[in-house]
Amino acid sequence: MHTAGVLTCDPPPPPPPPLAAELSTSINIKEPRWDQSTFIGRAKHFFTVTDPRNILLTNEQLTHAHKVITDYREGNVSPGLTEDELWRAKYVFDSAFHPDTGEKMILIGRMSAQVPMNMTITGCMMTFYKTTPAVLFWQWINQSFNAIVNYTNRSGDAPITVNQLGTAYVSATTGAVATALGLNALTKHISPLIGRFVPFAAVAAANCINIPLMRQRELQHGIPITDENDNRLGESTKAAQQAISQVVVSRILMASPGMAIPPFLMNHLEKKAFLKRFPWMSAPIQVSLVGFCLVFATPLCCALFPQKSSMSVSRLEPELQEKIRANHPGVERVYFNKGL
C-alpha cells in the first residue's frame, strides 16, 4: 500500500491451520471398545449398549450413524471424524440395526428399551399381584414383551420360525401364569411380604421355559464354535447348552434386584401415613424403585459372562473332539457367541 509517499506492507496472511490427521481405518469396530476378558470392560460395554437414552435418537441421527459406520467399513473416513465420534456412531448403529440382517430393529425390542419397558411391566406386576385377572394380564404382557425382544434379537444364522416363536410364547406365558397363580394360592396364609415375591418366582420360571424354547434349534443342531482366531471348527450342542444356561442365569439375576429389593421397601412404606392417604402413588413409586435397580442390574448381569464364551475341547461331544484333534491338533479351547 502507498500512503503520503510512505510505502507500507500489509502483514502476511496467517498460515493455514494444520490439517487434522485422518483417522486410521484399522480400528476394529466389529469388536466392543473395551477389553471383554475383564468384568469391568464388559460392564462398560453393556452400560453403553443398554443406555435408555438411545431410544430417544431421531431417524436422522440413526441414518447418520449408519452412514459413518458403513463408510468406515468400506475404508472411507468422514472428514474430521475423531475416534470418539466413530465409537459413538458404532454404539448408536449397534443399538438400532440388527447385526446379521442390517434391518432397523423394532423399537421396544432393542436393548436400550430394556430398562424403561421392564421397569414399567415389572413395577405393575409387583403392584397388581393379588387378583387372578391382574396376574393373568401382567404375566401375559410380560411374556408378549419377551417374545418381541427374543424375535428382535434373534440370530441371523438360526432364524426363529413362526411356529417356534408361537410355541415358546404360549409355553412361557402358561408357565408364568401357572407359577404365579399356584404360589398366590399357597401364600394366602403366609405373611404378605412373602406374597410380594410371587411375581419374581413366576418370571424366573418363565425364563427357564422361554429361553431354551426360543433357542431350541441351537439345542438340537448346535451353535458354531471357532478357535481363538475365529476359524470355524463345527457346531456343538454342548456349547449351546452352556450358552443358554448362562443366559438363563443372567436373565434371572437381572430381574432379581428389581424384584427383591422393592418388596421390602414397599412393605415398609405401605404402613406409613403417606401411602394410606395417597394409595394411587403405590404403582409410580414401585415402578421408579424397579427402574433404579434395573439401570444397574441390566448391564452388570449382561456382563457376568463373556459374550464370546469358551469351553475346553474335552467337554465337547466325543465325535467333535475326535474331528478337532485330527484336523486341528493344537486347539485346546473353543469359542462361541453365547447370545443375550
LONU-36346 format. One line per 3 residues: their letters; for each residue x, y, z of C-alpha. Coordinates in pm, 1 decimal. Layout:
N
a) X,Y,Z ~ ... $
END
This chain:
340
mht) 0.0,0.0,0.0 ~ 127.3,357.3,-80.4 ~ 19.6,640.3,156.2 $
agv) 153.7,1000.9,156.3 ~ 477.6,891.4,-1.1 ~ 536.1,623.7,262.5 $
ltc) 545.2,262.4,147.0 ~ 378.7,22.2,390.2 ~ 330.8,-352.3,359.6 $
dpp) 23.1,-543.2,471.0 ~ 109.2,-817.9,722.3 ~ 132.4,-1161.5,559.1 $
ppp) -180.6,-1375.4,590.9 ~ -172.9,-1626.2,878.8 ~ -62.4,-1978.0,780.0 $
ppp) -347.5,-2222.8,719.7 ~ -430.4,-2438.2,1022.0 ~ -256.0,-2775.0,1015.8 $
laa) -471.7,-3047.8,865.3 ~ -606.2,-3286.7,1127.6 ~ -454.3,-3630.1,1087.0 $
els) -709.4,-3852.3,916.7 ~ -846.4,-4127.6,1137.2 ~ -684.5,-4466.7,1080.9 $
tsi) -902.1,-4724.3,904.6 ~ -751.3,-5007.5,1111.9 ~ -974.1,-4963.0,1422.2 $
nik) -1163.1,-5289.4,1475.4 ~ -1523.1,-5174.1,1516.1 ~ -1653.8,-5532.0,1487.3 $
epr) -1543.7,-5583.4,1848.0 ~ -1651.5,-5378.0,2154.9 ~ -1437.6,-5078.5,2252.1 $
wdq) -1336.5,-5221.4,2592.4 ~ -1143.6,-5537.2,2684.8 ~ -1405.0,-5814.9,2705.5 $
stf) -1181.9,-6050.4,2905.2 ~ -1246.4,-5841.3,3221.2 ~ -1576.0,-5782.5,3405.5 $
igr) -1511.8,-5403.9,3410.8 ~ -1458.8,-5397.1,3032.7 ~ -1778.8,-5596.9,2973.5 $
akh) -1972.5,-5374.2,3216.3 ~ -1860.9,-5055.3,3032.9 ~ -1968.4,-5214.3,2703.2 $
fft) -2314.8,-5311.0,2830.6 ~ -2374.9,-4978.7,3010.3 ~ -2332.4,-4820.7,2664.8 $
vtd) -2542.3,-5083.9,2482.1 ~ -2835.6,-5066.9,2727.8 ~ -2831.3,-4684.8,2766.8 $
prn) -3205.5,-4591.8,2763.0 ~ -3123.2,-4253.8,2601.6 ~ -3061.1,-4440.9,2273.8 $
ill) -3435.6,-4491.9,2224.7 ~ -3475.3,-4112.1,2200.7 ~ -3244.6,-4087.7,1896.4 $
tne) -3409.6,-3944.6,1584.8 ~ -3418.6,-4115.8,1244.8 ~ -3168.3,-3854.1,1119.1 $
qlt) -2920.5,-3945.5,1396.6 ~ -2960.3,-4318.3,1324.2 ~ -2916.5,-4261.6,949.5 $
hah) -2603.0,-4051.8,1012.4 ~ -2451.0,-4323.5,1237.6 ~ -2540.6,-4587.2,974.6 $
kvi) -2360.9,-4383.5,704.4 ~ -2049.4,-4321.2,921.6 ~ -2014.5,-4693.4,1004.7 $
tdy) -2093.6,-4820.1,653.3 ~ -1843.9,-4574.2,501.0 ~ -1577.0,-4664.5,758.6 $
reg) -1615.4,-5036.9,686.3 ~ -1557.9,-4960.5,318.6 ~ -1242.3,-4764.9,403.8 $
nvs) -1395.3,-4415.5,363.9 ~ -1338.2,-4192.4,666.7 ~ -1573.2,-3893.2,707.2 $
pgl) -1364.2,-3568.6,709.9 ~ -1275.8,-3454.7,1062.6 ~ -1409.1,-3775.2,1223.7 $
ted) -1247.4,-3845.6,1563.4 ~ -1203.5,-4186.8,1725.4 ~ -1457.2,-4099.8,1999.2 $
elw) -1713.7,-3998.8,1736.0 ~ -1651.8,-4324.5,1547.8 ~ -1713.8,-4534.8,1861.2 $
rak) -2024.1,-4329.6,1946.7 ~ -2156.8,-4391.1,1592.5 ~ -2079.7,-4764.6,1630.2 $
yvf) -2282.3,-4793.3,1951.4 ~ -2571.2,-4588.9,1805.2 ~ -2560.1,-4812.7,1495.8 $
dsa) -2547.6,-5132.4,1705.2 ~ -2835.1,-5011.9,1926.0 ~ -3078.0,-4983.6,1632.9 $
fhp) -2969.5,-5213.6,1347.9 ~ -2969.9,-5594.6,1352.1 ~ -2610.2,-5729.9,1333.7 $
dtg) -2694.4,-6008.3,1084.3 ~ -2977.9,-5871.7,869.2 ~ -2890.1,-5499.9,889.3 $
ekm) -3261.9,-5419.1,934.9 ~ -3373.1,-5146.0,1174.3 ~ -3497.4,-5327.7,1485.6 $
ili) -3842.3,-5287.0,1645.3 ~ -3808.2,-5000.0,1895.6 ~ -3932.5,-5182.8,2207.8 $
grm) -3723.4,-5490.4,2121.4 ~ -3391.0,-5301.8,2130.0 ~ -3152.0,-5344.7,2424.9 $
saq) -3185.6,-4971.5,2501.1 ~ -3560.2,-5022.5,2563.4 ~ -3498.2,-5296.3,2823.6 $
vpm) -3485.1,-5066.3,3127.7 ~ -3792.0,-4842.9,3056.4 ~ -4005.2,-5136.2,2936.3 $
nmt) -3903.0,-5376.4,3213.6 ~ -3939.8,-5117.3,3491.1 ~ -4297.0,-5042.3,3381.0 $
itg) -4400.7,-5407.0,3336.7 ~ -4218.5,-5536.6,3647.2 ~ -4343.1,-5247.7,3863.9 $
cmm) -4702.9,-5319.7,3759.3 ~ -4661.7,-5698.4,3804.0 ~ -4546.0,-5631.9,4159.8 $
tfy) -4817.2,-5376.9,4237.6 ~ -5112.0,-5572.5,4095.5 ~ -5037.1,-5930.3,4202.5 $
ktt) -5324.4,-6011.7,4436.3 ~ -5612.7,-6089.4,4197.1 ~ -5624.8,-6361.1,3930.0 $
pav) -5722.1,-6124.3,3640.3 ~ -5431.4,-5890.0,3730.0 ~ -5184.1,-6181.0,3743.1 $
lfw) -5309.1,-6311.8,3407.2 ~ -5293.2,-5970.6,3242.1 ~ -4946.2,-5862.7,3359.7 $
qwi) -4780.6,-6202.2,3309.2 ~ -4927.8,-6205.7,2956.2 ~ -4794.9,-5851.3,2891.3 $
nqs) -4450.1,-5954.8,3022.8 ~ -4427.8,-6265.5,2804.2 ~ -4552.3,-6071.2,2498.9 $
fna) -4269.0,-5825.3,2557.7 ~ -4020.4,-6114.0,2599.0 ~ -4137.0,-6262.9,2267.8 $
ivn) -4076.7,-5928.0,2091.5 ~ -3727.2,-5898.9,2249.6 ~ -3636.6,-6256.6,2154.0 $
ytn) -3764.2,-6208.5,1798.1 ~ -3588.4,-5872.0,1758.1 ~ -3254.8,-6008.3,1884.8 $
rsg) -3278.2,-6340.6,1701.2 ~ -2966.0,-6483.0,1542.5 ~ -2942.1,-6443.3,1164.6 $
dap) -2761.6,-6778.5,1144.1 ~ -3054.3,-6963.7,1300.9 ~ -3374.5,-6769.0,1235.0 $
itv) -3673.9,-6838.6,1460.6 ~ -3975.3,-6978.3,1274.0 ~ -4326.2,-6850.3,1348.4 $
nql) -4412.4,-7193.9,1495.4 ~ -4115.6,-7185.8,1735.5 ~ -4198.8,-6828.3,1835.3 $
gta) -4563.1,-6923.8,1899.3 ~ -4474.7,-7239.3,2097.2 ~ -4225.1,-7052.8,2318.2 $
yvs) -4469.5,-6765.2,2371.8 ~ -4764.9,-6986.5,2472.0 ~ -4548.6,-7219.3,2688.1 $
att) -4371.9,-6936.1,2873.5 ~ -4696.5,-6745.5,2934.4 ~ -4869.9,-7063.1,3060.2 $
gav) -4569.5,-7148.8,3282.4 ~ -4550.4,-6797.8,3428.7 ~ -4924.4,-6771.2,3495.3 $
ata) -4945.4,-7123.9,3644.3 ~ -4647.3,-7049.5,3873.5 ~ -4790.5,-6712.4,3981.5 $
lgl) -5142.4,-6844.0,4048.3 ~ -5012.8,-7159.9,4221.3 ~ -4782.8,-6960.9,4451.8 $
nal) -5053.0,-6699.3,4516.6 ~ -5280.7,-6978.7,4640.1 ~ -5003.6,-7114.6,4865.7 $
tkh) -4908.1,-6774.7,5011.1 ~ -5260.6,-6663.7,5108.4 ~ -5199.8,-6797.7,5458.4 $
isp) -4838.5,-6673.9,5486.2 ~ -4703.5,-6322.8,5553.1 ~ -4792.3,-6057.0,5292.2 $
lig) -4419.7,-5992.2,5239.0 ~ -4370.8,-6346.7,5100.6 ~ -4662.8,-6286.6,4863.7 $
rfv) -4476.8,-5992.3,4710.7 ~ -4208.2,-6232.8,4582.3 ~ -4456.3,-6441.1,4379.6 $
pfa) -4408.9,-6233.1,4058.4 ~ -4029.8,-6290.3,4079.9 ~ -4076.9,-6669.4,4105.1 $
ava) -4312.8,-6655.8,3804.8 ~ -4063.1,-6455.7,3596.9 ~ -3778.1,-6693.9,3690.7 $
aan) -3992.1,-6993.5,3589.5 ~ -4089.0,-6825.7,3261.1 ~ -3724.3,-6753.2,3176.3 $
cin) -3633.3,-7118.2,3236.8 ~ -3906.9,-7216.8,2986.2 ~ -3891.0,-6929.7,2736.6 $
ipl) -3519.3,-6903.3,2656.7 ~ -3449.4,-7276.0,2590.7 ~ -3767.6,-7296.1,2378.8 $
mrq) -3673.9,-6983.7,2181.4 ~ -3331.7,-7132.4,2116.9 ~ -3439.3,-7495.1,2071.6 $
rel) -3285.5,-7507.9,1723.7 ~ -2943.9,-7442.9,1881.0 ~ -3001.1,-7721.0,2137.2 $
qhg) -3096.8,-7962.8,1856.5 ~ -2834.5,-7873.3,1593.5 ~ -2562.2,-7695.2,1792.7 $
ipi) -2407.6,-7347.7,1764.8 ~ -2097.5,-7253.3,1562.1 ~ -1769.6,-7297.8,1752.4 $
tde) -1435.0,-7145.6,1647.7 ~ -1071.7,-7140.8,1753.7 ~ -922.8,-6822.6,1904.0 $
ndn) -861.1,-6684.7,1551.4 ~ -1229.5,-6721.4,1451.8 ~ -1172.8,-7024.0,1227.1 $
rlg) -1495.6,-7225.2,1232.5 ~ -1448.7,-7579.3,1369.1 ~ -1807.2,-7710.4,1358.5 $
est) -2133.2,-7692.4,1555.9 ~ -2173.6,-7810.4,1914.8 ~ -2487.5,-7882.3,2120.0 $
kaa) -2272.0,-7890.5,2438.6 ~ -2165.5,-7530.1,2367.1 ~ -2533.8,-7441.7,2310.5 $
qqa) -2625.6,-7590.2,2650.0 ~ -2355.8,-7382.3,2824.4 ~ -2452.8,-7065.5,2632.7 $
isq) -2825.0,-7098.6,2708.7 ~ -2774.4,-7183.9,3078.5 ~ -2550.7,-6873.6,3116.3 $
vvv) -2820.0,-6656.1,2953.1 ~ -3094.0,-6801.0,3181.0 ~ -2879.6,-6728.5,3491.0 $
sri) -2806.7,-6372.2,3366.1 ~ -3175.7,-6300.9,3293.9 ~ -3293.2,-6429.8,3635.2 $
lma) -3023.1,-6232.4,3819.1 ~ -3108.2,-5927.0,3605.1 ~ -3464.4,-5939.3,3739.4 $
spg) -3354.0,-6012.3,4099.3 ~ -3264.4,-5666.3,4241.4 ~ -3572.4,-5501.7,4088.4 $
mai) -3799.5,-5775.4,4221.0 ~ -3625.6,-5846.7,4553.9 ~ -3542.7,-5500.3,4695.2 $
ppf) -3867.9,-5302.2,4627.1 ~ -4095.6,-5553.5,4812.8 ~ -3916.7,-5480.5,5142.5 $
lmn) -3934.0,-5105.2,5085.4 ~ -4298.1,-5112.8,4969.8 ~ -4399.1,-5333.3,5264.3 $
hle) -4246.6,-5069.0,5493.2 ~ -4389.6,-4768.1,5302.2 ~ -4744.9,-4904.3,5288.1 $
kka) -4761.3,-4894.0,5668.1 ~ -4685.2,-4520.1,5662.4 ~ -4947.9,-4245.2,5658.4 $
flk) -4837.8,-4110.6,5315.3 ~ -4941.2,-4419.9,5115.3 ~ -5255.8,-4461.3,5323.7 $
rfp) -5356.3,-4108.8,5220.1 ~ -5241.8,-4147.6,4856.6 ~ -5276.2,-4519.9,4769.4 $
wms) -5258.1,-4437.1,4393.8 ~ -4889.6,-4343.4,4447.0 ~ -4804.5,-4709.5,4510.6 $
api) -4759.6,-4803.1,4140.6 ~ -4543.9,-4498.0,4041.2 ~ -4319.0,-4548.4,4348.0 $
qvs) -4282.6,-4921.3,4272.7 ~ -4203.9,-4854.2,3902.3 ~ -3941.1,-4592.2,3999.3 $
lvg) -3773.6,-4826.6,4250.9 ~ -3763.6,-5109.1,3995.2 ~ -3624.8,-4869.7,3730.4 $
fcl) -3344.5,-4756.9,3961.5 ~ -3246.0,-5121.3,4025.0 ~ -3266.5,-5215.9,3655.4 $
vfa) -3044.4,-4929.6,3535.3 ~ -2757.4,-5106.7,3714.0 ~ -2872.2,-5470.4,3712.9 $
tpl) -2930.1,-5493.6,3335.6 ~ -2574.3,-5408.1,3216.2 ~ -2399.6,-5569.0,3515.8 $
cca) -2581.7,-5902.2,3471.5 ~ -2525.3,-5898.1,3093.3 ~ -2154.9,-5859.9,3179.7 $
lfp) -2138.8,-6160.8,3415.5 ~ -2026.6,-6395.2,3135.4 ~ -1815.0,-6300.2,2831.0 $
qks) -2022.7,-6256.3,2515.3 ~ -1757.1,-6466.2,2338.9 ~ -1779.5,-6764.8,2571.6 $
sms) -1538.0,-7060.0,2569.5 ~ -1502.7,-7420.3,2682.4 ~ -1237.7,-7693.1,2680.5 $
vsr) -1231.1,-7929.2,2380.2 ~ -1251.9,-8221.2,2628.6 ~ -1608.8,-8109.9,2723.3 $
lep) -1740.8,-8127.1,2365.2 ~ -1927.3,-8419.7,2207.4 ~ -1689.8,-8719.6,2155.8 $
elq) -1719.5,-8717.5,1773.1 ~ -1647.5,-8340.8,1762.7 ~ -1345.7,-8388.5,1991.6 $
eki) -1206.4,-8650.1,1751.3 ~ -1265.6,-8428.0,1448.4 ~ -1091.8,-8127.4,1612.0 $
ran) -796.1,-8335.2,1738.9 ~ -748.6,-8486.7,1392.3 ~ -778.2,-8162.5,1190.6 $
hpg) -658.4,-7901.6,1445.6 ~ -425.0,-8084.7,1688.7 ~ -307.8,-7769.2,1872.5 $
ver) -656.6,-7645.4,1971.6 ~ -737.8,-7689.1,2344.6 ~ -1025.8,-7436.4,2382.8 $
vyf) -1315.7,-7346.0,2154.3 ~ -1510.7,-7016.8,2144.2 ~ -1873.6,-6929.1,2066.5 $
nkg) -2123.1,-6642.1,2092.0 ~ -2349.9,-6709.8,2391.3 ~ -2628.2,-6468.5,2287.2 $
l) -2809.1,-6233.9,2527.1 $
END
